């Protein structure tokens, strides 16, 4: 059986900025600094598309994120709310 091919759609979850939405640099979800660090958060398979939601987080916030449960909860809630609105 031939493997089905999906169109993969990467969707950044970040703060608003003046940067182009399709660029590889976006605004950190926590502090707003520009970064190119993307972390895959959730993958949703549709009929012909695979949506991969990515959290954009700078290296400084990422260090804090790994240790701070309160920050993790805040970012996860924001990301899940974003995904629910997006669909």
PDB file of N, CA, C and O in Angstrom:
ATOM      1  N   UNK A   1       0.840  -1.187   0.000  1.00  0.00           N
ATOM      2  CA  UNK A   1       0.000   0.000   0.000  1.00  0.00           C
ATOM      3  C   UNK A   1       0.884   1.249   0.000  1.00  0.00           C
ATOM      4  O   UNK A   1       1.825   1.362   0.786  1.00  0.00           O
ATOM      5  N   UNK A   2       0.572   2.148  -0.865  1.00  0.00           N
ATOM      6  CA  UNK A   2       1.368   3.363  -0.989  1.00  0.00           C
ATOM      7  C   UNK A   2       1.064   4.317   0.162  1.00  0.00           C
ATOM      8  O   UNK A   2      -0.090   4.503   0.549  1.00  0.00           O
ATOM      9  N   UNK A   3       2.107   4.905   0.689  1.00  0.00           N
ATOM     10  CA  UNK A   3       1.975   5.842   1.790  1.00  0.00           C
ATOM     11  C   UNK A   3       1.313   7.130   1.292  1.00  0.00           C
ATOM     12  O   UNK A   3       1.724   7.695   0.279  1.00  0.00           O
ATOM     13  N   UNK A   4       0.291   7.585   2.010  1.00  0.00           N
ATOM     14  CA  UNK A   4      -0.400   8.814   1.619  1.00  0.00           C
ATOM     15  C   UNK A   4       0.489  10.021   1.896  1.00  0.00           C
ATOM     16  O   UNK A   4       1.213  10.061   2.891  1.00  0.00           O
ATOM     17  N   UNK A   5       0.423  10.989   1.013  1.00  0.00           N
ATOM     18  CA  UNK A   5       1.206  12.197   1.189  1.00  0.00           C
ATOM     19  C   UNK A   5       0.306  13.303   1.721  1.00  0.00           C
ATOM     20  O   UNK A   5      -0.763  13.583   1.179  1.00  0.00           O
ATOM     21  N   UNK A   6       0.769  13.915   2.785  1.00  0.00           N
ATOM     22  CA  UNK A   6       0.055  15.020   3.395  1.00  0.00           C
ATOM     23  C   UNK A   6       0.751  16.330   3.041  1.00  0.00           C
ATOM     24  O   UNK A   6       1.968  16.384   2.868  1.00  0.00           O
ATOM     25  N   UNK A   7      -0.044  17.364   2.942  1.00  0.00           N
ATOM     26  CA  UNK A   7       0.529  18.706   2.896  1.00  0.00           C
ATOM     27  C   UNK A   7       0.812  19.064   4.356  1.00  0.00           C
ATOM     28  O   UNK A   7      -0.076  18.969   5.203  1.00  0.00           O
ATOM     29  N   UNK A   8       2.032  19.469   4.646  1.00  0.00           N
ATOM     30  CA  UNK A   8       2.386  19.817   6.020  1.00  0.00           C
ATOM     31  C   UNK A   8       2.311  21.330   6.169  1.00  0.00           C
ATOM     32  O   UNK A   8       2.916  22.083   5.405  1.00  0.00           O
ATOM     33  N   UNK A   9       1.556  21.749   7.168  1.00  0.00           N
ATOM     34  CA  UNK A   9       1.345  23.159   7.438  1.00  0.00           C
ATOM     35  C   UNK A   9       1.911  23.472   8.826  1.00  0.00           C
ATOM     36  O   UNK A   9       1.405  22.975   9.833  1.00  0.00           O
ATOM     37  N   UNK A  10       2.955  24.292   8.875  1.00  0.00           N
ATOM     38  CA  UNK A  10       3.560  24.697  10.140  1.00  0.00           C
ATOM     39  C   UNK A  10       2.907  25.998  10.607  1.00  0.00           C
ATOM     40  O   UNK A  10       2.851  26.978   9.865  1.00  0.00           O
ATOM     41  N   UNK A  11       2.417  25.992  11.842  1.00  0.00           N
ATOM     42  CA  UNK A  11       1.710  27.151  12.369  1.00  0.00           C
ATOM     43  C   UNK A  11       2.414  27.638  13.632  1.00  0.00           C
ATOM     44  O   UNK A  11       2.420  26.938  14.645  1.00  0.00           O
ATOM     45  N   UNK A  12       3.011  28.835  13.585  1.00  0.00           N
ATOM     46  CA  UNK A  12       3.718  29.339  14.758  1.00  0.00           C
ATOM     47  C   UNK A  12       2.768  29.899  15.808  1.00  0.00           C
ATOM     48  O   UNK A  12       1.784  30.563  15.484  1.00  0.00           O
ATOM     49  N   UNK A  13       3.077  29.622  17.059  1.00  0.00           N
ATOM     50  CA  UNK A  13       2.335  30.192  18.184  1.00  0.00           C
ATOM     51  C   UNK A  13       3.300  31.161  18.861  1.00  0.00           C
ATOM     52  O   UNK A  13       4.239  30.751  19.544  1.00  0.00           O
ATOM     53  N   UNK A  14       3.052  32.447  18.660  1.00  0.00           N
ATOM     54  CA  UNK A  14       3.984  33.472  19.151  1.00  0.00           C
ATOM     55  C   UNK A  14       3.219  34.756  19.446  1.00  0.00           C
ATOM     56  O   UNK A  14       2.018  34.855  19.194  1.00  0.00           O
ATOM     57  N   UNK A  15       3.932  35.726  19.979  1.00  0.00           N
ATOM     58  CA  UNK A  15       3.320  37.038  20.194  1.00  0.00           C
ATOM     59  C   UNK A  15       3.265  37.803  18.878  1.00  0.00           C
ATOM     60  O   UNK A  15       4.048  37.540  17.965  1.00  0.00           O
ATOM     61  N   UNK A  16       2.359  38.729  18.789  1.00  0.00           N
ATOM     62  CA  UNK A  16       2.246  39.557  17.584  1.00  0.00           C
ATOM     63  C   UNK A  16       3.488  40.428  17.429  1.00  0.00           C
ATOM     64  O   UNK A  16       4.072  40.887  18.410  1.00  0.00           O
ATOM     65  N   UNK A  17       3.877  40.642  16.178  1.00  0.00           N
ATOM     66  CA  UNK A  17       5.017  41.516  15.897  1.00  0.00           C
ATOM     67  C   UNK A  17       4.871  42.075  14.482  1.00  0.00           C
ATOM     68  O   UNK A  17       3.924  41.761  13.762  1.00  0.00           O
ATOM     69  N   UNK A  18       5.826  42.901  14.113  1.00  0.00           N
ATOM     70  CA  UNK A  18       5.823  43.488  12.774  1.00  0.00           C
ATOM     71  C   UNK A  18       6.511  42.577  11.755  1.00  0.00           C
ATOM     72  O   UNK A  18       6.589  42.917  10.574  1.00  0.00           O
ATOM     73  N   UNK A  19       7.007  41.429  12.202  1.00  0.00           N
ATOM     74  CA  UNK A  19       7.703  40.502  11.301  1.00  0.00           C
ATOM     75  C   UNK A  19       6.716  39.793  10.378  1.00  0.00           C
ATOM     76  O   UNK A  19       5.549  39.628  10.732  1.00  0.00           O
ATOM     77  N   UNK A  20       7.170  39.374   9.204  1.00  0.00           N
ATOM     78  CA  UNK A  20       6.290  38.600   8.312  1.00  0.00           C
ATOM     79  C   UNK A  20       5.863  37.295   8.981  1.00  0.00           C
ATOM     80  O   UNK A  20       6.674  36.634   9.630  1.00  0.00           O
ATOM     81  N   UNK A  21       4.608  36.928   8.826  1.00  0.00           N
ATOM     82  CA  UNK A  21       4.075  35.728   9.488  1.00  0.00           C
ATOM     83  C   UNK A  21       4.707  34.436   8.991  1.00  0.00           C
ATOM     84  O   UNK A  21       4.689  33.431   9.702  1.00  0.00           O
ATOM     85  N   UNK A  22       5.257  34.441   7.799  1.00  0.00           N
ATOM     86  CA  UNK A  22       5.845  33.223   7.247  1.00  0.00           C
ATOM     87  C   UNK A  22       7.368  33.186   7.376  1.00  0.00           C
ATOM     88  O   UNK A  22       8.010  32.299   6.813  1.00  0.00           O
ATOM     89  N   UNK A  23       7.941  34.114   8.090  1.00  0.00           N
ATOM     90  CA  UNK A  23       9.391  34.161   8.228  1.00  0.00           C
ATOM     91  C   UNK A  23       9.921  33.155   9.238  1.00  0.00           C
ATOM     92  O   UNK A  23       9.152  32.595  10.020  1.00  0.00           O
ATOM     93  N   UNK A  24      11.219  32.925   9.226  1.00  0.00           N
ATOM     94  CA  UNK A  24      11.818  31.972  10.152  1.00  0.00           C
ATOM     95  C   UNK A  24      12.206  32.618  11.470  1.00  0.00           C
ATOM     96  O   UNK A  24      12.640  31.920  12.387  1.00  0.00           O
ATOM     97  N   UNK A  25      12.064  33.921  11.589  1.00  0.00           N
ATOM     98  CA  UNK A  25      12.245  34.611  12.871  1.00  0.00           C
ATOM     99  C   UNK A  25      10.880  35.141  13.294  1.00  0.00           C
ATOM    100  O   UNK A  25      10.181  35.797  12.523  1.00  0.00           O
ATOM    101  N   UNK A  26      10.520  34.840  14.544  1.00  0.00           N
ATOM    102  CA  UNK A  26       9.242  35.277  15.085  1.00  0.00           C
ATOM    103  C   UNK A  26       9.466  35.831  16.494  1.00  0.00           C
ATOM    104  O   UNK A  26      10.594  35.858  16.985  1.00  0.00           O
ATOM    105  N   UNK A  27       8.401  36.265  17.126  1.00  0.00           N
ATOM    106  CA  UNK A  27       8.445  36.876  18.440  1.00  0.00           C
ATOM    107  C   UNK A  27       8.186  35.828  19.532  1.00  0.00           C
ATOM    108  O   UNK A  27       7.211  35.078  19.462  1.00  0.00           O
ATOM    109  N   UNK A  28       9.064  35.783  20.533  1.00  0.00           N
ATOM    110  CA  UNK A  28       8.949  34.808  21.634  1.00  0.00           C
ATOM    111  C   UNK A  28       7.571  34.895  22.284  1.00  0.00           C
ATOM    112  O   UNK A  28       7.053  35.988  22.516  1.00  0.00           O
ATOM    113  N   UNK A  29       6.988  33.745  22.573  1.00  0.00           N
ATOM    114  CA  UNK A  29       5.652  33.668  23.158  1.00  0.00           C
ATOM    115  C   UNK A  29       5.616  34.267  24.566  1.00  0.00           C
ATOM    116  O   UNK A  29       4.552  34.668  25.038  1.00  0.00           O
ATOM    117  N   UNK A  30       6.759  34.330  25.235  1.00  0.00           N
ATOM    118  CA  UNK A  30       6.788  34.812  26.611  1.00  0.00           C
ATOM    119  C   UNK A  30       7.237  36.269  26.728  1.00  0.00           C
ATOM    120  O   UNK A  30       6.555  37.078  27.356  1.00  0.00           O
ATOM    121  N   UNK A  31       8.379  36.606  26.127  1.00  0.00           N
ATOM    122  CA  UNK A  31       8.950  37.945  26.337  1.00  0.00           C
ATOM    123  C   UNK A  31       8.870  38.860  25.117  1.00  0.00           C
ATOM    124  O   UNK A  31       9.037  40.072  25.246  1.00  0.00           O
ATOM    125  N   UNK A  32       8.616  38.293  23.930  1.00  0.00           N
ATOM    126  CA  UNK A  32       8.495  39.104  22.729  1.00  0.00           C
ATOM    127  C   UNK A  32       9.787  39.326  21.961  1.00  0.00           C
ATOM    128  O   UNK A  32       9.761  39.927  20.887  1.00  0.00           O
ATOM    129  N   UNK A  33      10.926  38.854  22.485  1.00  0.00           N
ATOM    130  CA  UNK A  33      12.186  39.003  21.749  1.00  0.00           C
ATOM    131  C   UNK A  33      12.135  38.169  20.468  1.00  0.00           C
ATOM    132  O   UNK A  33      11.484  37.124  20.424  1.00  0.00           O
ATOM    133  N   UNK A  34      12.814  38.631  19.446  1.00  0.00           N
ATOM    134  CA  UNK A  34      12.852  37.915  18.175  1.00  0.00           C
ATOM    135  C   UNK A  34      13.760  36.693  18.294  1.00  0.00           C
ATOM    136  O   UNK A  34      14.854  36.772  18.852  1.00  0.00           O
ATOM    137  N   UNK A  35      13.296  35.571  17.767  1.00  0.00           N
ATOM    138  CA  UNK A  35      14.045  34.322  17.860  1.00  0.00           C
ATOM    139  C   UNK A  35      13.707  33.412  16.691  1.00  0.00           C
ATOM    140  O   UNK A  35      12.679  33.573  16.033  1.00  0.00           O
ATOM    141  N   UNK A  36      14.579  32.467  16.450  1.00  0.00           N
ATOM    142  CA  UNK A  36      14.314  31.456  15.420  1.00  0.00           C
ATOM    143  C   UNK A  36      14.127  30.077  16.049  1.00  0.00           C
ATOM    144  O   UNK A  36      14.147  29.067  15.345  1.00  0.00           O
ATOM    145  N   UNK A  37      13.944  30.027  17.378  1.00  0.00           N
ATOM    146  CA  UNK A  37      13.788  28.751  18.087  1.00  0.00           C
ATOM    147  C   UNK A  37      12.324  28.313  18.072  1.00  0.00           C
ATOM    148  O   UNK A  37      11.465  28.951  18.681  1.00  0.00           O
ATOM    149  N   UNK A  38      12.061  27.231  17.375  1.00  0.00           N
ATOM    150  CA  UNK A  38      10.717  26.676  17.249  1.00  0.00           C
ATOM    151  C   UNK A  38      10.683  25.328  17.964  1.00  0.00           C
ATOM    152  O   UNK A  38      11.576  24.505  17.762  1.00  0.00           O
ATOM    153  N   UNK A  39       9.673  25.088  18.792  1.00  0.00           N
ATOM    154  CA  UNK A  39       9.498  23.801  19.454  1.00  0.00           C
ATOM    155  C   UNK A  39       8.147  23.239  19.025  1.00  0.00           C
ATOM    156  O   UNK A  39       7.116  23.886  19.210  1.00  0.00           O
ATOM    157  N   UNK A  40       8.150  22.030  18.448  1.00  0.00           N
ATOM    158  CA  UNK A  40       6.885  21.403  18.060  1.00  0.00           C
ATOM    159  C   UNK A  40       6.049  21.172  19.306  1.00  0.00           C
ATOM    160  O   UNK A  40       6.518  20.590  20.284  1.00  0.00           O
ATOM    161  N   UNK A  41       4.802  21.636  19.261  1.00  0.00           N
ATOM    162  CA  UNK A  41       3.909  21.536  20.419  1.00  0.00           C
ATOM    163  C   UNK A  41       2.824  20.488  20.203  1.00  0.00           C
ATOM    164  O   UNK A  41       2.600  19.632  21.058  1.00  0.00           O
ATOM    165  N   UNK A  42       2.161  20.559  19.069  1.00  0.00           N
ATOM    166  CA  UNK A  42       1.053  19.634  18.812  1.00  0.00           C
ATOM    167  C   UNK A  42       0.927  19.394  17.323  1.00  0.00           C
ATOM    168  O   UNK A  42       1.132  20.295  16.509  1.00  0.00           O
ATOM    169  N   UNK A  43       0.585  18.163  16.983  1.00  0.00           N
ATOM    170  CA  UNK A  43       0.401  17.777  15.583  1.00  0.00           C
ATOM    171  C   UNK A  43      -1.036  17.284  15.413  1.00  0.00           C
ATOM    172  O   UNK A  43      -1.517  16.451  16.183  1.00  0.00           O
ATOM    173  N   UNK A  44      -1.706  17.809  14.401  1.00  0.00           N
ATOM    174  CA  UNK A  44      -3.090  17.416  14.121  1.00  0.00           C
ATOM    175  C   UNK A  44      -3.171  16.954  12.672  1.00  0.00           C
ATOM    176  O   UNK A  44      -2.810  17.691  11.755  1.00  0.00           O
ATOM    177  N   UNK A  45      -3.642  15.740  12.474  1.00  0.00           N
ATOM    178  CA  UNK A  45      -3.788  15.186  11.124  1.00  0.00           C
ATOM    179  C   UNK A  45      -5.211  15.387  10.645  1.00  0.00           C
ATOM    180  O   UNK A  45      -6.168  14.990  11.310  1.00  0.00           O
ATOM    181  N   UNK A  46      -5.337  16.006   9.489  1.00  0.00           N
ATOM    182  CA  UNK A  46      -6.626  16.183   8.832  1.00  0.00           C
ATOM    183  C   UNK A  46      -6.647  15.273   7.606  1.00  0.00           C
ATOM    184  O   UNK A  46      -5.722  14.484   7.413  1.00  0.00           O
ATOM    185  N   UNK A  47      -7.665  15.366   6.791  1.00  0.00           N
ATOM    186  CA  UNK A  47      -7.797  14.487   5.634  1.00  0.00           C
ATOM    187  C   UNK A  47      -6.614  14.623   4.688  1.00  0.00           C
ATOM    188  O   UNK A  47      -6.017  13.618   4.301  1.00  0.00           O
ATOM    189  N   UNK A  48      -6.271  15.827   4.314  1.00  0.00           N
ATOM    190  CA  UNK A  48      -5.191  16.010   3.344  1.00  0.00           C
ATOM    191  C   UNK A  48      -4.035  16.849   3.880  1.00  0.00           C
ATOM    192  O   UNK A  48      -3.063  17.100   3.167  1.00  0.00           O
ATOM    193  N   UNK A  49      -4.137  17.281   5.129  1.00  0.00           N
ATOM    194  CA  UNK A  49      -3.108  18.152   5.704  1.00  0.00           C
ATOM    195  C   UNK A  49      -2.665  17.631   7.066  1.00  0.00           C
ATOM    196  O   UNK A  49      -3.425  16.992   7.794  1.00  0.00           O
ATOM    197  N   UNK A  50      -1.438  17.920   7.374  1.00  0.00           N
ATOM    198  CA  UNK A  50      -0.921  17.698   8.712  1.00  0.00           C
ATOM    199  C   UNK A  50      -0.556  19.069   9.250  1.00  0.00           C
ATOM    200  O   UNK A  50       0.293  19.755   8.679  1.00  0.00           O
ATOM    201  N   UNK A  51      -1.191  19.478  10.351  1.00  0.00           N
ATOM    202  CA  UNK A  51      -0.913  20.774  10.956  1.00  0.00           C
ATOM    203  C   UNK A  51       0.031  20.560  12.128  1.00  0.00           C
ATOM    204  O   UNK A  51      -0.264  19.793  13.044  1.00  0.00           O
ATOM    205  N   UNK A  52       1.159  21.239  12.092  1.00  0.00           N
ATOM    206  CA  UNK A  52       2.115  21.161  13.184  1.00  0.00           C
ATOM    207  C   UNK A  52       2.192  22.549  13.828  1.00  0.00           C
ATOM    208  O   UNK A  52       2.670  23.509  13.224  1.00  0.00           O
ATOM    209  N   UNK A  53       1.709  22.624  15.063  1.00  0.00           N
ATOM    210  CA  UNK A  53       1.732  23.875  15.811  1.00  0.00           C
ATOM    211  C   UNK A  53       3.051  23.952  16.566  1.00  0.00           C
ATOM    212  O   UNK A  53       3.436  23.011  17.261  1.00  0.00           O
ATOM    213  N   UNK A  54       3.738  25.076  16.424  1.00  0.00           N
ATOM    214  CA  UNK A  54       5.051  25.248  17.022  1.00  0.00           C
ATOM    215  C   UNK A  54       5.057  26.449  17.958  1.00  0.00           C
ATOM    216  O   UNK A  54       4.592  27.532  17.603  1.00  0.00           O
ATOM    217  N   UNK A  55       5.593  26.240  19.161  1.00  0.00           N
ATOM    218  CA  UNK A  55       5.774  27.328  20.109  1.00  0.00           C
ATOM    219  C   UNK A  55       7.087  28.015  19.771  1.00  0.00           C
ATOM    220  O   UNK A  55       8.108  27.357  19.576  1.00  0.00           O
ATOM    221  N   UNK A  56       7.057  29.339  19.703  1.00  0.00           N
ATOM    222  CA  UNK A  56       8.265  30.112  19.455  1.00  0.00           C
ATOM    223  C   UNK A  56       8.707  30.665  20.805  1.00  0.00           C
ATOM    224  O   UNK A  56       7.994  31.444  21.436  1.00  0.00           O
ATOM    225  N   UNK A  57       9.906  30.245  21.239  1.00  0.00           N
ATOM    226  CA  UNK A  57      10.403  30.662  22.555  1.00  0.00           C
ATOM    227  C   UNK A  57      11.907  30.907  22.473  1.00  0.00           C
ATOM    228  O   UNK A  57      12.646  30.071  21.953  1.00  0.00           O
ATOM    229  N   UNK A  58      12.360  32.048  22.984  1.00  0.00           N
ATOM    230  CA  UNK A  58      13.784  32.393  22.915  1.00  0.00           C
ATOM    231  C   UNK A  58      14.599  31.528  23.875  1.00  0.00           C
ATOM    232  O   UNK A  58      14.038  30.873  24.754  1.00  0.00           O
ATOM    233  N   UNK A  59      15.921  31.528  23.705  1.00  0.00           N
ATOM    234  CA  UNK A  59      16.781  30.652  24.513  1.00  0.00           C
ATOM    235  C   UNK A  59      16.720  31.012  25.997  1.00  0.00           C
ATOM    236  O   UNK A  59      16.792  30.118  26.840  1.00  0.00           O
ATOM    237  N   UNK A  60      16.592  32.286  26.336  1.00  0.00           N
ATOM    238  CA  UNK A  60      16.528  32.676  27.747  1.00  0.00           C
ATOM    239  C   UNK A  60      15.227  32.195  28.400  1.00  0.00           C
ATOM    240  O   UNK A  60      15.248  31.660  29.509  1.00  0.00           O
ATOM    241  N   UNK A  61      14.110  32.386  27.720  1.00  0.00           N
ATOM    242  CA  UNK A  61      12.827  31.925  28.252  1.00  0.00           C
ATOM    243  C   UNK A  61      12.753  30.400  28.276  1.00  0.00           C
ATOM    244  O   UNK A  61      12.097  29.820  29.141  1.00  0.00           O
ATOM    245  N   UNK A  62      13.422  29.757  27.332  1.00  0.00           N
ATOM    246  CA  UNK A  62      13.434  28.297  27.274  1.00  0.00           C
ATOM    247  C   UNK A  62      14.106  27.715  28.520  1.00  0.00           C
ATOM    248  O   UNK A  62      13.647  26.712  29.067  1.00  0.00           O
ATOM    249  N   UNK A  63      15.188  28.347  28.962  1.00  0.00           N
ATOM    250  CA  UNK A  63      15.870  27.898  30.182  1.00  0.00           C
ATOM    251  C   UNK A  63      14.935  28.005  31.382  1.00  0.00           C
ATOM    252  O   UNK A  63      14.848  27.082  32.192  1.00  0.00           O
ATOM    253  N   UNK A  64      14.238  29.131  31.493  1.00  0.00           N
ATOM    254  CA  UNK A  64      13.294  29.344  32.583  1.00  0.00           C
ATOM    255  C   UNK A  64      12.120  28.385  32.459  1.00  0.00           C
ATOM    256  O   UNK A  64      11.658  27.833  33.458  1.00  0.00           O
ATOM    257  N   UNK A  65      11.638  28.186  31.242  1.00  0.00           N
ATOM    258  CA  UNK A  65      10.485  27.329  30.958  1.00  0.00           C
ATOM    259  C   UNK A  65      10.703  25.906  31.478  1.00  0.00           C
ATOM    260  O   UNK A  65       9.782  25.291  32.014  1.00  0.00           O
ATOM    261  N   UNK A  66      11.916  25.390  31.319  1.00  0.00           N
ATOM    262  CA  UNK A  66      12.216  24.017  31.733  1.00  0.00           C
ATOM    263  C   UNK A  66      12.116  23.825  33.239  1.00  0.00           C
ATOM    264  O   UNK A  66      11.885  22.707  33.701  1.00  0.00           O
ATOM    265  N   UNK A  67      12.287  24.908  34.026  1.00  0.00           N
ATOM    266  CA  UNK A  67      12.302  24.814  35.490  1.00  0.00           C
ATOM    267  C   UNK A  67      11.037  25.340  36.155  1.00  0.00           C
ATOM    268  O   UNK A  67      10.726  24.953  37.282  1.00  0.00           O
ATOM    269  N   UNK A  68      10.309  26.212  35.476  1.00  0.00           N
ATOM    270  CA  UNK A  68       9.202  26.959  36.076  1.00  0.00           C
ATOM    271  C   UNK A  68       7.843  26.363  35.662  1.00  0.00           C
ATOM    272  O   UNK A  68       7.387  26.563  34.536  1.00  0.00           O
ATOM    273  N   UNK A  69       7.212  25.634  36.584  1.00  0.00           N
ATOM    274  CA  UNK A  69       5.926  24.995  36.276  1.00  0.00           C
ATOM    275  C   UNK A  69       4.825  26.017  35.996  1.00  0.00           C
ATOM    276  O   UNK A  69       3.936  25.768  35.182  1.00  0.00           O
ATOM    277  N   UNK A  70       4.885  27.161  36.669  1.00  0.00           N
ATOM    278  CA  UNK A  70       3.881  28.209  36.458  1.00  0.00           C
ATOM    279  C   UNK A  70       3.968  28.752  35.027  1.00  0.00           C
ATOM    280  O   UNK A  70       2.947  28.955  34.371  1.00  0.00           O
ATOM    281  N   UNK A  71       5.189  28.984  34.556  1.00  0.00           N
ATOM    282  CA  UNK A  71       5.394  29.461  33.189  1.00  0.00           C
ATOM    283  C   UNK A  71       4.963  28.403  32.180  1.00  0.00           C
ATOM    284  O   UNK A  71       4.356  28.734  31.161  1.00  0.00           O
ATOM    285  N   UNK A  72       5.268  27.139  32.445  1.00  0.00           N
ATOM    286  CA  UNK A  72       4.847  26.051  31.563  1.00  0.00           C
ATOM    287  C   UNK A  72       3.323  26.043  31.424  1.00  0.00           C
ATOM    288  O   UNK A  72       2.790  25.951  30.319  1.00  0.00           O
ATOM    289  N   UNK A  73       2.643  26.139  32.549  1.00  0.00           N
ATOM    290  CA  UNK A  73       1.172  26.127  32.528  1.00  0.00           C
ATOM    291  C   UNK A  73       0.632  27.310  31.720  1.00  0.00           C
ATOM    292  O   UNK A  73      -0.290  27.155  30.920  1.00  0.00           O
ATOM    293  N   UNK A  74       1.219  28.495  31.937  1.00  0.00           N
ATOM    294  CA  UNK A  74       0.790  29.714  31.218  1.00  0.00           C
ATOM    295  C   UNK A  74       0.950  29.540  29.704  1.00  0.00           C
ATOM    296  O   UNK A  74       0.042  29.862  28.938  1.00  0.00           O
ATOM    297  N   UNK A  75       2.106  29.030  29.282  1.00  0.00           N
ATOM    298  CA  UNK A  75       2.371  28.875  27.854  1.00  0.00           C
ATOM    299  C   UNK A  75       1.514  27.770  27.252  1.00  0.00           C
ATOM    300  O   UNK A  75       0.996  27.928  26.146  1.00  0.00           O
ATOM    301  N   UNK A  76       1.354  26.652  27.959  1.00  0.00           N
ATOM    302  CA  UNK A  76       0.508  25.561  27.450  1.00  0.00           C
ATOM    303  C   UNK A  76      -0.944  26.017  27.294  1.00  0.00           C
ATOM    304  O   UNK A  76      -1.595  25.685  26.304  1.00  0.00           O
ATOM    305  N   UNK A  77      -1.447  26.772  28.264  1.00  0.00           N
ATOM    306  CA  UNK A  77      -2.825  27.279  28.171  1.00  0.00           C
ATOM    307  C   UNK A  77      -2.971  28.236  26.986  1.00  0.00           C
ATOM    308  O   UNK A  77      -3.940  28.153  26.232  1.00  0.00           O
ATOM    309  N   UNK A  78      -2.014  29.137  26.828  1.00  0.00           N
ATOM    310  CA  UNK A  78      -2.036  30.079  25.704  1.00  0.00           C
ATOM    311  C   UNK A  78      -2.013  29.323  24.381  1.00  0.00           C
ATOM    312  O   UNK A  78      -2.782  29.627  23.469  1.00  0.00           O
ATOM    313  N   UNK A  79      -1.125  28.334  24.285  1.00  0.00           N
ATOM    314  CA  UNK A  79      -0.992  27.561  23.047  1.00  0.00           C
ATOM    315  C   UNK A  79      -2.264  26.777  22.743  1.00  0.00           C
ATOM    316  O   UNK A  79      -2.720  26.757  21.600  1.00  0.00           O
ATOM    317  N   UNK A  80      -2.836  26.134  23.752  1.00  0.00           N
ATOM    318  CA  UNK A  80      -4.063  25.370  23.526  1.00  0.00           C
ATOM    319  C   UNK A  80      -5.231  26.281  23.155  1.00  0.00           C
ATOM    320  O   UNK A  80      -6.046  25.919  22.306  1.00  0.00           O
ATOM    321  N   UNK A  81      -5.322  27.449  23.773  1.00  0.00           N
ATOM    322  CA  UNK A  81      -6.365  28.419  23.400  1.00  0.00           C
ATOM    323  C   UNK A  81      -6.189  28.860  21.952  1.00  0.00           C
ATOM    324  O   UNK A  81      -7.167  28.977  21.213  1.00  0.00           O
ATOM    325  N   UNK A  82      -4.943  29.106  21.548  1.00  0.00           N
ATOM    326  CA  UNK A  82      -4.641  29.488  20.168  1.00  0.00           C
ATOM    327  C   UNK A  82      -5.087  28.400  19.199  1.00  0.00           C
ATOM    328  O   UNK A  82      -5.712  28.688  18.178  1.00  0.00           O
ATOM    329  N   UNK A  83      -4.763  27.152  19.521  1.00  0.00           N
ATOM    330  CA  UNK A  83      -5.130  26.028  18.643  1.00  0.00           C
ATOM    331  C   UNK A  83      -6.646  25.903  18.554  1.00  0.00           C
ATOM    332  O   UNK A  83      -7.180  25.678  17.467  1.00  0.00           O
ATOM    333  N   UNK A  84      -7.341  26.043  19.663  1.00  0.00           N
ATOM    334  CA  UNK A  84      -8.810  25.954  19.647  1.00  0.00           C
ATOM    335  C   UNK A  84      -9.429  27.061  18.803  1.00  0.00           C
ATOM    336  O   UNK A  84     -10.424  26.826  18.118  1.00  0.00           O
ATOM    337  N   UNK A  85      -8.863  28.258  18.838  1.00  0.00           N
ATOM    338  CA  UNK A  85      -9.368  29.356  18.006  1.00  0.00           C
ATOM    339  C   UNK A  85      -9.026  29.147  16.534  1.00  0.00           C
ATOM    340  O   UNK A  85      -9.807  29.516  15.657  1.00  0.00           O
ATOM    341  N   UNK A  86      -7.874  28.563  16.263  1.00  0.00           N
ATOM    342  CA  UNK A  86      -7.399  28.389  14.904  1.00  0.00           C
ATOM    343  C   UNK A  86      -8.231  27.379  14.120  1.00  0.00           C
ATOM    344  O   UNK A  86      -8.405  27.517  12.909  1.00  0.00           O
ATOM    345  N   UNK A  87      -8.733  26.383  14.803  1.00  0.00           N
ATOM    346  CA  UNK A  87      -9.443  25.308  14.095  1.00  0.00           C
ATOM    347  C   UNK A  87     -10.820  25.675  13.715  1.00  0.00           C
ATOM    348  O   UNK A  87     -11.531  24.869  13.115  1.00  0.00           O
TER     349      UNK A  87
END
